[in-house]
Amino acid sequence: MSQQMSQRAQAPDWNVFAVVLDEALRAHGYVLGHLDDRAGIHREKVRRLQLSLTSPHFYLLPPDDLDAVLNAFPFTAAERVRIRAAVLATAVEAKLMDRIAPAAAREVAWSVLTLVETALRSQLEDDGTIRLDDEDDSEPHAAFDQRFATELEYLDRGMLAIHLAHTAQSRSEEEAQMGQAQMWLLRACEGLDKATPPDRDATWRYWRDEAQAALDQARP
């Protein structure tokens, strides 16, 4: 058993989206590490998804990247529904983390997943080789994650808000969520911009560009 798989067995399933996507990929002989070469997902995004399998981070793929993943792998209709339901469940979990005990928030999220999945399936019916981890380069990434933990959290919150805006049931709800997204993403950009030259490496540049791209998407 690989180190990642043994860690997964011992760790709580925090990021519902990452766990559900990981399970769906494994059902077809793939792992999260295949997202970069088979779906064109940047390795930094893949790394953050892998990290959230074993720690309470709530990173989601941007909507366009999620569509690319769903198109790149032979997921069944049921698996596609479950993955999309996991986005909403993760959004609920992230919002609850600051309001109730983390373990309780996790349990609620998994319950929400079941409810949303059932609802989406009903709506759908109405409408008619294992890859091991790459070489261990966790130390520099861990330093980046620690140095910019707040900014990465802001980015996660902003991306969650964008997903919620895309599934909003009214124009006012969509505008409210986009407003939240703009607030969090602007904070992420401002925080990253405070980095001193030694910290402005390739990883910093990638996430600064991602934060800006997400902010541009959230603006009208």
VENUR-V513976 format. One record per run of one state. SS is the DSSP state (helix for helix, strand for strand, loop for the rest). FROM is the first residue (numbers start at 0). LEN is the number of residues. Records with the same first field share a line. If there is no record, write none. Layout:
SS->FROM-LEN / FROM-LEN
//
This chain:
loop->0-2 / 10-5 / 27-4 / 39-3 / 51-11 / 72-4 / 96-5 / 126-11 / 147-1 / 166-4 / 193-3 / 199-2 / 218-2
helix->2-8 / 15-12 / 31-8 / 42-9 / 62-10 / 76-20 / 101-25 / 137-10 / 148-18 / 170-23 / 196-3 / 201-17
//
